[in-house]
Amino acid sequence: MTHPTVVREAARVIAIEAARAYVANIRPIDLTNPSVLVGHLMAAETLLMDIVDAHTEPTENEGAER
């Protein structure tokens, strides 16, 4: 499915800013608590998947070029 270029660019910015906000709000992590580490890893993986999705779905212009 293609999306208008403006919508796709907005999704890209939102995904990147969400990852930046998450990293900015991380407090010192207790490295001896595996539950906390797993939680951070799962959150990071989800944010990275969102960034990849936002950059791999074609826009109107990219869909026409392919």
Backbone as CSV, one residue per row, in Angstrom:
resi,resn,N_x,N_y,N_z,CA_x,CA_y,CA_z,C_x,C_y,C_z
1,MET,0.843,-1.176,0.000,0.000,0.000,0.000,0.888,1.239,0.000
2,THR,0.582,2.176,-0.859,1.343,3.422,-0.869,0.601,4.492,-0.085
3,HIS,1.354,5.378,0.498,0.808,6.485,1.268,1.283,7.783,0.652
4,PRO,0.523,8.863,0.838,1.023,10.158,0.359,2.378,10.472,0.983
5,THR,3.216,11.122,0.232,4.572,11.424,0.690,4.565,12.173,2.023
6,VAL,3.687,13.121,2.178,3.636,13.905,3.416,3.303,13.014,4.607
7,VAL,2.383,12.103,4.435,1.993,11.200,5.517,3.151,10.269,5.867
8,ARG,3.819,9.736,4.873,4.934,8.815,5.115,6.081,9.550,5.806
9,GLU,6.401,10.760,5.370,7.472,11.527,6.016,7.125,11.825,7.472
10,ALA,5.874,12.139,7.726,5.443,12.386,9.104,5.601,11.123,9.953
11,ALA,5.249,9.985,9.396,5.394,8.715,10.127,6.860,8.440,10.436
12,ARG,7.735,8.781,9.496,9.176,8.580,9.724,9.675,9.448,10.860
13,VAL,9.282,10.713,10.856,9.709,11.637,11.912,9.158,11.193,13.261
14,ILE,7.904,10.791,13.301,7.286,10.357,14.559,7.998,9.126,15.113
15,ALA,8.331,8.174,14.261,9.013,6.955,14.716,10.390,7.279,15.289
16,ILE,11.118,8.144,14.614,12.464,8.508,15.091,12.371,9.306,16.383
17,GLU,11.441,10.236,16.469,11.295,11.042,17.681,10.836,10.194,18.862
18,ALA,10.029,9.180,18.620,9.616,8.281,19.704,10.821,7.541,20.272
19,ALA,11.714,7.104,19.394,12.927,6.422,19.853,13.826,7.381,20.631
20,ARG,13.971,8.593,20.129,14.788,9.594,20.838,14.212,9.899,22.215
21,ALA,12.897,10.056,22.295,12.264,10.360,23.577,12.446,9.209,24.564
22,TYR,12.348,7.990,24.068,12.523,6.831,24.949,13.939,6.814,25.527
23,VAL,14.921,7.019,24.667,16.316,6.999,25.117,16.580,8.156,26.078
24,ALA,16.029,9.314,25.798,16.251,10.477,26.659,15.681,10.273,28.057
25,ASN,14.631,9.456,28.170,13.977,9.260,29.466,14.469,8.040,30.232
26,ILE,15.441,7.332,29.700,15.976,6.177,30.425,16.825,6.675,31.587
27,ARG,16.515,6.189,32.732,17.293,6.509,33.933,18.388,5.462,34.072
28,PRO,19.293,5.637,35.008,20.307,4.597,35.207,19.642,3.221,35.363
29,ILE,20.168,2.258,34.643,19.575,0.925,34.608,20.284,0.016,35.602
30,ASP,19.496,-0.716,36.367,20.043,-1.706,37.282,20.450,-2.924,36.461
31,LEU,21.734,-3.060,36.209,22.230,-4.137,35.360,22.149,-5.507,36.015
32,THR,21.775,-5.558,37.294,21.644,-6.849,37.964,20.202,-7.363,37.924
33,ASN,19.291,-6.587,37.349,17.892,-6.972,37.294,17.540,-7.382,35.864
34,PRO,17.485,-8.695,35.588,17.216,-9.153,34.222,15.863,-8.702,33.679
35,SER,14.869,-8.549,34.539,13.544,-8.118,34.078,13.594,-6.718,33.486
36,VAL,14.329,-5.830,34.134,14.468,-4.461,33.631,15.228,-4.466,32.307
37,LEU,16.269,-5.258,32.225,17.048,-5.325,30.982,16.210,-5.859,29.829
38,VAL,15.446,-6.892,30.078,14.582,-7.467,29.036,13.529,-6.450,28.615
39,GLY,12.975,-5.740,29.557,11.979,-4.716,29.227,12.544,-3.641,28.322
40,HIS,13.753,-3.177,28.633,14.391,-2.158,27.788,14.711,-2.710,26.405
41,LEU,15.167,-3.940,26.340,15.473,-4.543,25.043,14.216,-4.713,24.196
42,MET,13.132,-5.125,24.822,11.882,-5.301,24.078,11.346,-3.953,23.579
43,ALA,11.435,-2.937,24.415,10.983,-1.610,23.999,11.842,-1.085,22.854
44,ALA,13.151,-1.274,22.950,14.050,-0.824,21.888,13.769,-1.568,20.581
45,GLU,13.523,-2.854,20.679,13.227,-3.633,19.478,11.942,-3.140,18.809
46,THR,10.933,-2.863,19.601,9.668,-2.363,19.054,9.865,-1.017,18.367
47,LEU,10.616,-0.125,19.004,10.866,1.185,18.403,11.660,1.059,17.104
48,LEU,12.642,0.173,17.081,13.421,-0.034,15.861,12.574,-0.633,14.744
49,MET,11.667,-1.533,15.096,10.767,-2.105,14.084,9.850,-1.029,13.499
50,ASP,9.413,-0.109,14.340,8.579,0.996,13.858,9.353,1.890,12.896
51,ILE,10.617,2.140,13.211,11.454,2.964,12.329,11.655,2.267,10.992
52,VAL,11.940,0.981,11.019,12.135,0.227,9.771,10.858,0.234,8.949
53,ASP,9.717,-0.012,9.578,8.438,0.004,8.855,8.183,1.365,8.204
54,ALA,8.475,2.428,8.927,8.231,3.772,8.398,9.116,4.075,7.201
55,HIS,10.274,3.436,7.134,11.195,3.710,6.035,11.099,2.714,4.891
56,THR,10.383,1.621,5.063,10.323,0.633,3.992,9.025,0.679,3.197
57,GLU,7.954,1.236,3.769,6.707,1.347,3.015,6.855,2.467,1.993
58,PRO,6.506,2.201,0.741,6.712,3.220,-0.296,5.704,4.372,-0.186
59,THR,6.137,5.532,-0.659,5.240,6.677,-0.768,4.653,6.678,-2.167
60,GLU,3.807,7.633,-2.447,3.218,7.733,-3.790,4.308,7.853,-4.854
61,ASN,5.273,8.704,-4.602,6.352,8.930,-5.581,7.230,7.692,-5.742
62,GLU,7.572,7.044,-4.638,8.431,5.866,-4.700,7.706,4.704,-5.382
63,GLY,6.406,4.586,-5.153,5.632,3.516,-5.774,5.577,3.675,-7.284
64,ALA,5.533,4.908,-7.768,5.477,5.158,-9.202,6.798,4.870,-9.876
65,GLU,7.884,5.017,-9.140,9.215,4.810,-9.710,9.558,3.339,-9.848
66,ARG,8.879,2.490,-9.089,9.236,1.065,-9.069,8.584,0.312,-10.158
